[in-house]
């Protein structure tokens, strides 16, 4: 962002203070930290107080850091029993619903924005396919929501970021003037496998060493630091070699949580605080970016695309993938609606903006506006949705 360091510290310190001060007021209402942060970002950028450059390396790195911490913490809280008992809905969401979502969004993007090539249209669809674990965090931790639903949304939002990345990179290469999609696809598949192996290995080692380290193991006050260090190492080692860092971070969390149950308990408070700070700052930057990039194309196609992405593509794909499952209808509808776009989609959109893709700016603009609308819509309905499904399922 175009702001001096001291001013930036003052701004973000004040932003965190406002969000923390209003947390009690927002609890149990339709407001959320993400909605408040986006609103403040848009308001201050519109007033000229701050300005953001979409291609700034610092912004990309901020979003990547938010993804690393969020994916790892989500993986830490995957219950082993639920992983075995409720794997079918997650598998269907990832292997059936996500490709259908990409196809639906890509086809409509090509129809509404004819200047996009087919590769660019499906690139836009891939960017908006993953759901966001930050925006759904209040849902996956709410005891009003059935465990199977929380588990499905948690695993889906954690895994589909990494699984959507190969699609994004594939269409980035395919949409570029000179790209060999076949070789790139093989390369990306190898990166995903290697990243997964690195993450699982590091998570397993970290969990096993937790209590066998000198001095009786990790001190309780350092458990959160110990855990998150493995997430950073998994991501960094994968990126420094030939692995996928996002997949490595998430699977590292799953492996550590499954190996040593005491680590997640010590990590809860640390993860929540770190995740909230990154969430507030990231979504504030999102709001500023929307004002900075603007939108100089036709508005009706944009409105139609956003509504289709949120109200048709995701719900239709999920409901179709859940045909002949044992999930009750209210749970299917709940999962179908809560597919918010967020940090991963914004990061992928930035990759498109910085690439050699001819219509990268249009792709970024459409994706960014869709993300903002999604953050607001899903942020305003998370509490209401939790109460609705609690009434439907008889949760206490």
Number of C-alpha atoms within 10 A of each C-alpha: 18 10 13 9 10 8 11 14 12 11 15 15 12 12 20 17 12 14 20 15 11 15 14 10 12 15 12 13 13 17 19 25 24 26 25 20 24 25 19 18 29 22 17 16 21 16 11 11 12 20 19 21 15 24 14 13 11 12 20 16 12 16 23 18 17 21 26 22 24 28 31 31 29 26 25 29 23 21 16 14 10 13 15 9 10 16 15 14 23 24 15 20 26 21 13 16 25 27 18 22 24 26 19 20 28 22 15 20 27 18 15 16 17 11 14 22 16 18 19 28 28 26 32 30 29 28 32 32 32 30 27 28 30 29 27 23 20 16 21 25 14 15 14 21 24 17 16 19 21 23 24 24 27 26 27 24 28 28 23 22 25 23 21 24 22 21 21 25 21 24 26 26 24 21 27 18 11 9 14 13 17 11 11 18 18 12 15 19 15 15 22 23 16 20 30 24 19 25 34 23 17 22 30 21 17 24 24 14 15 21 16 11 10 9 8 9 12 18 13 14 11 12 21 20 15 18 27 21 13 22 29 19 18 34 26 17 18 25 16 11 12 16 27 30 29 31 32 37 37 33 30 38 34 26 23 31 28 22 20 20 15 16 23 24 16 19 22 15 12 20 22 14 11 13 20 21 18 19 22 22 21 25 26 26 26 28 25 28 25 23 19 17 16 11 16 8 12 10 10 10 15 20 14 13 23 20 14 16 24 23 13 17 23 29 23 17 22 25 17 16 21 20 11 7 12 10 15 10 12 15 17 20 16 18 19 24 19 24 25 29 30 29 28 28 28 25 21 24 28 26 20 27 20 14 16 15 22 17 18 23 19 22 24 27 22 21 25 27 21 24 25 22 19 23 25 20 16 24 23 17 18 23 20 15 19 21 17 16 19 17 14 13 15 10 13 8
